[in-house]
Amino acid sequence: MWWRTGEPTVTLPHWPDVVETGEPTVTLPHWPDVVETGEPTVTLPHWPDVAETGEPTVTLPHWPDVAETGEPTVTLPHWPDVAETGEPTVTLPHWPDVAETGEPTVTLPHWPDVAETGEPTVTLPHWPDVAETGEPTVTLPHWPDVAETGEPTVTLPHWPDVAETARCGER
């Protein structure tokens, strides 16, 4: 199982300069409890040129322990034109093993106007099996000003079986 081997990586195809390509796709390598379905895919609707459509939606197929509720959906509040609203919030419905705590929330620090701040950080509250270690952190490499670097990469710290690592927020 990949999650016992280390860091899965989500590669975002030259983002946000995807005007030419249309729909970028984020492929999640062997997500937990998807042995039957294979590789789940997160499709981002024509990103970030969504001024015309409003709210793009990220649909996560067969998310762990959501057999009862169906397909959870991550809604991104008018992205990336959030200059007026400040902090957009991504709410993940029924995240694995958070039945007791409710809905964890991923807060994106004033996105994508982060030219001044450098590296925005996404903090995931009460991620599965990290009660002992605290808050794991996903660091996004200088986003979205990646015209010079090409493909930004989001590294997820030992996901989601991080009970063995004891310090999933660190690399």
Secondary structure, DSSP 8 states (H G I E B T S, - for coil): -GGGTS--EEE-SSSS--TTT---EEE-TT-TT-TTT-S-EEE-SSSS--TTT---EEE-TT-TT-TTT---EEE-SSSS--TTT-S-EEE-TT-TT-TTT---EEE-SSSS--TTT-S-EEE-TT-TT-TTT---EEE-SS-S--TTT---EEE-SS-S--TTTS-TT--
